[in-house]
């Protein structure tokens, strides 16, 4: 007999691909808003660890039988799964959450919008994926946009190294996200995707646990409040589980290239939500920086995808 919760989760993840992609990116944008909103109240390691722990509790009843059946596969590939868990949970999400303690949700999401270009660059570094001259131009233009955002439109900040540490940390986090994304080609094809998600969440929770303990001792104890429960529970459900299901649905239905274009909805959603909910203010340097990143993305991904589309 099928697990009703797993069946419900499957039906939620089977919405039309375009809608699924829009919902996934909305969840990711919401995570910028949620983490920024509780900056200084709920510390970043607590958000990272508790988010993982709650997601694990939600997923385990759904995955228990298949986890047992696929345990030999998980044990055989445990080093790879552990690496992916550390990359996405600790280095990707965790470092980004620390960065959002110091920078705005708008700036963080705009820097994050360079992710497609970062993936292209990391794929070349790690696997020597071929890049055309146009793609290299796109990488450089997007990098210029990221640097412009980090400098907040003031070159003197670069020369004097007077940079916002939050922006730098968000940039480091997207490199870690890119490495994780590129390594996804190594995921064992026979491994159930919910089991893969469960495994990397467990690995990430184990890796971030010592940082959470140190955070409680030396920085800020985790507040036992409804705010903490709401933020970590919401991120566990929407960003860790539903967003992944919806994103996989978008990729399956639209293809990786077309689905990747939906990532550009993240800064759009984030700017709207940040102005509305956090009273953040967009500036001219935001527009210039995202413009440069958009041109770079067009040169590295959209133009390549268009050129590779067969004639009808």
N, C-alpha and C positions, 0 to 999 in steps of 0.2 A: 504494500500500500504506500502510495506516494506521501511524502511529508507535506502537509498543507502549507506550512510556512515557506518551504522551498518552492512549492508550486506558486504561491503568491508572489514570491520574489522573482520567479521566472516570468510571470505575467507582467509585473511592473517593468521588467527589463525588456519586454517585447513590444514597446511602443514604436511608432514609426521612426526610422533612423534619424531623420532631420530633427524631429522633436526630441529624440533621445540625446542627440549631441547638444542641443540648446539647453536641455535640463542639466546635463553633466557640467557644462561650463558655468551655468548659474550656480551650481553647488560649489564649484571651485572658487568662484568669485565670492560667494558667501563666506568661505573660510577666511579670506583676507579681511573681510569686515568683522567677523566674529573675533578673530585673534587680535586685531588692532583695537577693537572696542574694549577688550578686557586687559590691554597692556598695562602692566604694573599692578594688576589685581590678581589675575591667575597667571602664574609664571609659565614660561614656555615649555620646560621639561615636563611639568605637570600636565599641560595640555597634550603633549605628544604621547606620554605614557598612558594616561587615562583614556585617551581616544583609542589607542590600540587595544587596551584591556577590554573596554566596552565592546568594541567591534568583534573581538575574539569571543566574548561571551554570547554575542548575538549569532555569530556564524557557527559556533561549535555544534549546536543541535542540528543545524542544517547539513553540516559536513561530516558528522561523526562516522556514519557507515562508509562513506566513500573515502574518508581519511584512512580508516582501517584497511580498506581494500587496496589503497594506493601507497600504503606505508613503505613498501620496498622501494618504490620510485622516489619518494621523498627522502628516504635514508641514503639512497645512492647519489642524490644530487644535493645533499644538505649544504655543502659549502657554497654552491651557486645560489641557493635559496637564501642562505644567511647573508651573503654579499648583497643580494637585491634588497633584502629587508633593511640592512644598514644604510644602503644608498638612498632608498626612498623615504624611510621613516626617520632616521637620525640625521643624515646629511641633507636630504631634500626638505622634508617637512620641518624637522627640528630646527635646522639652521635658519630656514625662512621664518619660523615663528619667533626665533630670537631677533632676527632682523626687524620684524614688525613691531618690536618693542621700541624701536628708535626712529623708524621712518613712517610715512603715511601709507595708508592702504592704496591710494592712487599711485604713488611712486613705486611701491612694491609690485603692483599688478602690471604697470607699464614696463618695468624692467623684465618681469616674468614673461611678457609678450614676445620676447626674443627667443623663447624656447625652441620654436621650429628651426631657427637658424643655428642655435647651439647644438641641436641634434645632428644637423648636417655636418657641422665642423667636427664634432666628437666622433661621428661615424668615419670620417676621413682619417682622424688621428688613430683610432683603434683598429679599424679594419681596412683602411686605405680605400674606402668607397670613392669612386671616381667623382671629381668635381670639375666642372667646366670653368672657363675663365669668367663667365657671367655669374656663376654661383660664388666664386671667390670674391667677386666684386660685391655681391649681396652680403656675404659674411662680413666684409669690411665696413660696408655702409651700416649694417645693423649694429655692429660693434661700436661704431661712432655714435649711433643713437643711444645705446646703453651708457656709454661714457658721458655723453651730454646730459643724460638724466641723472647719473650719479653725481656729476659736477653741478647739477641744478642750473645749467645754463651759464655758469661762471667759470671760465678757463683758469682763473687764478686759484680756484679751489684745488684744481689738479696739480698745478705747479707748486702750491704750498702744502699739498697732501692734506688739505683741510676738508676731508670727505666725511659724509655721514656714514657711520659704521653700519647702520641698518641697511642702507642701499648696497654697500659692499657685500654684506652677508646674504642679501637676497640674490645678488649676482652669483655668488659662490653656490647657492642652493640650486640655481637653475642649471649650472654645470653638472651638479650631482644628479639632478633629474635627467639630464641628457644622457649621462653614462648609463643610468638605469634603463632608459628607453632604448638605447642602442643594444644593450645586452639582452633585451627581451627576445631577440632572435635566437637566443640560446635556451629559452624555456623548453623543457621536454614536451613535445607535442601530445604525448599521451597523458600528461598531467592535467586533471580537471582544473578549470580556471578558478573555481571557488576554493579548491584545495590549495592552489598556488597563492591566492590572496591570503588565506588563513596562515600558510607557512611563513610568508614574509611579514605578516603582522606579528606573529610569535617571535620571529627573529628580531624585528625592530623593537618590540617591547622589552626583550631581554637586554638588548644593547643599550637602550635608553634608560633602563632602570637605575644603574649606578649614578647617572647624571641627575635623575630625579631625587635620589637620596641626598646627594651633595647639595642640590638646590635647596632642599628642605633645611639642611643644616647651616649652610653658609650664606644663602641669599634670601629666599622668601618661602616660608612654609606654605604648603598647599592649603588654601582656605576651604573648609568643608561647608559649602554654601550651595544654594540653589543655582547661583550663577555658574559655579564650577560644574555642577551636574548638567546644566543646560548646554553650556558651551561644549564640553567634552562629549556629551551624549549626542548632541546635534552633529558635531563633526564626525563622530564614529558612524552614525547612520547615513548622513547625507554625503560627506566627502570620502569616507573610507569604503562604503558599501554601494550605495545607490549610484553615486557618480561613476564608479568603475563599471557597474553593470550597464548603465546608459552609454558610457563611452565605448565599451566593447560593441554594443548594439549599433552605434553610429559607424564604427569602423567596418563592421561586417556588412552593413547595408549600403554604405556610401563609398567604401574603399578608403585606404589610409590617407591618400593625398587630399581627397575632398573633405574627409572628416577633419583632417588637420587644419583646414581653413577655419573651422568653427572655433578653434582655440582663440581666435582674435575677438570672440565675443567676451572673453574673460575681462580684459581691461574696460570694455564698453559697460558691462554690467557693474564692474567695480567702481568706476567713476560715478555712475548714476547712484549706486547705493551709498558710496562714501559721502557724496554731496548731500544726499537726502538724510541718511541716518547718522553720520559722524560729523556733519557740518565742515567737511574738508573743502578746501578751495583749489580748483584747477588753475594752473598758471601757463604762461606762454611757453616756457621751456618744456612742459608736459607735451604740448601739441607738436613742437619741433622734434622732440625725442621720439615720440611714437610715429611721427611721419617718416623719420629716417629708418626706424625699425621696420615699418610697413613696406618701404621701398626695398629693403634688404630681403624681407620675406618674399616679396614678389619675384625678385631676381633668383633666389635660391630654391624656392619651392613651387610657387604658382606657375612661373614661366617654364620651369622644367616639366611640371605635370602637363601643361598645355602642349608643349612640344612633343611629349611622348604619347599623346592621345592619338590613336589611329584614325585615319580619315574614314568618315562614314560613307 
